[in-house]
């Protein structure tokens, strides 16, 4: 999972994270004044999903980052994204995102990244949806971008909360 944490740091554009816990296949780490919950899913392009909580960020204290080395995106603002969680039928519609491609990390395959920021009032409902989910389906204007199975998210979200509670 250290690769996942390193990738999360690259995706979040910051310093290397400090491991907090390994929970049900998810890596929880402190990072630049916040906490990350990251998992690698493998598959074509090795999809990595990261939930980043930064209480000091007043505009978007929760960010969902989805990265894949098979994607290449311009540095741009985009809209029309949708997240569906299987297992609890939660849906988040009409999401605006920031897309970008990370610098090459030495394997000649930069990662395309979709970054979705959420306001303070969305933190609890979104993380409750994540905790009860068995899958995540990300789409844009009706077309699937990626779909990954989720497991252990209830325990991982709890560990993420424990990490956040240790922040200064």
C-alpha positions as CSV (number, residue, x, y, z in Angstrom):
1,X,0.0,0.0,0.0
2,X,3.0,2.3,0.2
3,X,2.8,2.8,-3.5
4,X,-0.8,3.9,-3.1
5,X,0.2,6.4,-0.5
6,X,3.0,7.7,-2.7
7,X,0.5,8.0,-5.5
8,X,-2.0,9.8,-3.3
9,X,0.7,12.3,-2.4
10,X,1.4,12.8,-6.1
11,X,-2.3,13.1,-6.8
12,X,-2.7,15.6,-4.0
13,X,0.4,17.6,-5.2
14,X,2.2,17.6,-1.9
15,X,4.8,16.0,0.3
16,X,5.0,12.3,1.2
17,X,2.2,11.3,3.6
18,X,2.8,9.8,7.1
19,X,1.1,6.4,7.6
20,X,-1.7,6.5,10.2
21,X,-3.4,3.1,9.8
22,X,-4.0,0.2,7.4
23,X,-7.7,-0.6,7.6
24,X,-9.5,-3.3,5.5
25,X,-7.3,-2.7,2.5
26,X,-7.4,1.1,2.8
27,X,-4.3,3.1,3.7
28,X,-5.0,6.1,6.1
29,X,-2.3,8.7,6.3
30,X,-1.7,12.3,7.5
31,X,-0.8,14.6,4.8
32,X,-0.2,18.4,4.7
33,X,-2.5,19.3,7.6
34,X,-5.1,16.7,6.6
35,X,-5.8,13.0,6.2
36,X,-6.0,10.7,3.3
37,X,-7.9,7.4,2.7
38,X,-6.4,5.6,-0.3
39,X,-6.8,2.3,-2.1
40,X,-5.3,0.9,-5.3
41,X,-7.7,-1.2,-7.4
42,X,-5.4,-2.4,-10.1
43,X,-6.9,-3.2,-13.4
44,X,-6.2,-1.4,-16.6
45,X,-4.2,1.7,-15.7
46,X,-4.2,0.8,-11.9
47,X,-7.1,3.0,-10.7
48,X,-6.3,4.7,-7.3
49,X,-9.1,6.3,-5.3
50,X,-8.3,8.8,-2.5
51,X,-10.6,10.7,-0.1
52,X,-8.7,13.6,1.3
53,X,-10.0,15.6,4.3
54,X,-8.3,19.0,5.0
55,X,-10.2,20.8,7.8
56,X,-8.2,24.0,7.1
57,X,-9.5,24.2,3.5
58,X,-12.7,26.3,4.0
59,X,-13.8,26.0,0.3
60,X,-13.4,22.3,-0.3
61,X,-12.4,20.4,2.9
62,X,-13.2,17.0,1.3
63,X,-11.8,16.0,-2.0
64,X,-12.3,12.8,-4.0
65,X,-9.3,12.0,-6.3
66,X,-9.6,9.3,-8.9
67,X,-6.4,8.6,-10.8
68,X,-5.4,6.2,-13.5
69,X,-2.2,5.9,-15.6
70,X,-4.4,5.1,-18.7
71,X,-6.0,8.5,-18.6
72,X,-4.7,11.8,-20.0
73,X,-6.5,15.0,-19.2
74,X,-6.0,18.7,-19.9
75,X,-5.6,20.9,-16.8
76,X,-9.2,22.1,-16.9
77,X,-12.5,22.6,-15.1
78,X,-15.2,20.3,-16.2
79,X,-18.8,19.4,-15.2
80,X,-21.5,16.9,-15.6
81,X,-20.0,14.2,-13.4
82,X,-22.0,11.7,-11.3
83,X,-21.0,9.4,-8.5
84,X,-23.2,6.4,-7.8
85,X,-22.5,4.1,-4.8
86,X,-23.8,0.6,-5.0
87,X,-25.0,-1.1,-1.8
88,X,-26.8,2.0,-0.6
89,X,-28.0,3.5,-3.9
90,X,-26.6,7.0,-3.0
91,X,-26.1,9.3,-5.9
92,X,-24.2,12.6,-6.2
93,X,-25.2,14.4,-9.4
94,X,-24.0,17.4,-11.5
95,X,-20.5,17.5,-10.0
96,X,-18.0,20.0,-11.2
97,X,-14.4,18.6,-11.3
98,X,-10.9,19.7,-12.0
99,X,-8.9,17.4,-14.3
100,X,-5.2,17.3,-14.7
101,X,-2.3,14.9,-15.5
102,X,0.5,14.4,-13.0
103,X,4.1,14.6,-13.9
104,X,5.8,11.3,-14.9
105,X,6.6,9.3,-11.8
106,X,9.4,7.4,-13.5
107,X,7.4,4.7,-15.2
108,X,6.9,6.7,-18.4
109,X,3.1,6.8,-17.7
110,X,1.8,10.0,-16.1
111,X,-1.6,9.6,-14.3
112,X,-4.7,11.3,-15.4
113,X,-6.6,12.6,-12.4
114,X,-10.2,13.7,-11.7
115,X,-10.5,15.8,-8.6
116,X,-13.9,16.5,-7.1
117,X,-14.1,19.0,-4.2
118,X,-16.9,19.0,-1.7
119,X,-18.0,21.8,0.7
120,X,-18.1,21.5,4.4
121,X,-21.8,20.5,4.6
122,X,-21.2,17.5,2.3
123,X,-18.4,15.9,4.4
124,X,-20.7,13.8,6.7
125,X,-23.3,12.8,4.1
126,X,-20.7,11.8,1.5
127,X,-18.5,9.8,4.0
128,X,-21.7,8.1,5.3
129,X,-22.4,7.1,1.7
130,X,-18.9,5.8,1.2
131,X,-19.0,3.9,4.5
132,X,-22.1,2.0,3.4
133,X,-21.1,1.4,-0.2
134,X,-20.0,-1.8,-2.0
135,X,-19.0,0.0,-5.2
136,X,-18.3,3.3,-6.8
137,X,-19.4,4.2,-10.3
138,X,-18.0,7.5,-11.7
139,X,-19.6,8.7,-14.9
140,X,-19.6,11.9,-17.1
141,X,-22.6,12.8,-19.1
142,X,-23.9,9.3,-19.0
143,X,-20.7,7.6,-20.0
144,X,-18.8,5.4,-17.5
145,X,-15.4,6.9,-16.5
146,X,-14.5,4.1,-14.0
147,X,-16.2,1.6,-11.7
148,X,-14.5,0.0,-8.7
149,X,-15.7,-2.4,-6.0
150,X,-15.6,-1.1,-2.5
151,X,-15.1,-3.1,0.7
152,X,-14.0,-2.3,4.2
153,X,-15.2,1.3,3.7
154,X,-17.1,1.5,7.0
155,X,-13.9,0.7,9.0
156,X,-11.8,2.8,6.8
157,X,-14.0,5.9,7.1
158,X,-13.9,5.4,10.9
159,X,-10.0,5.3,10.7
160,X,-10.1,8.4,8.6
161,X,-12.2,10.2,11.3
162,X,-9.7,9.0,13.9
163,X,-6.9,10.5,11.8
164,X,-8.7,13.8,11.4
165,X,-9.3,13.9,15.2
166,X,-5.5,13.9,15.8
167,X,-4.8,16.9,13.6
168,X,-3.8,20.2,15.4
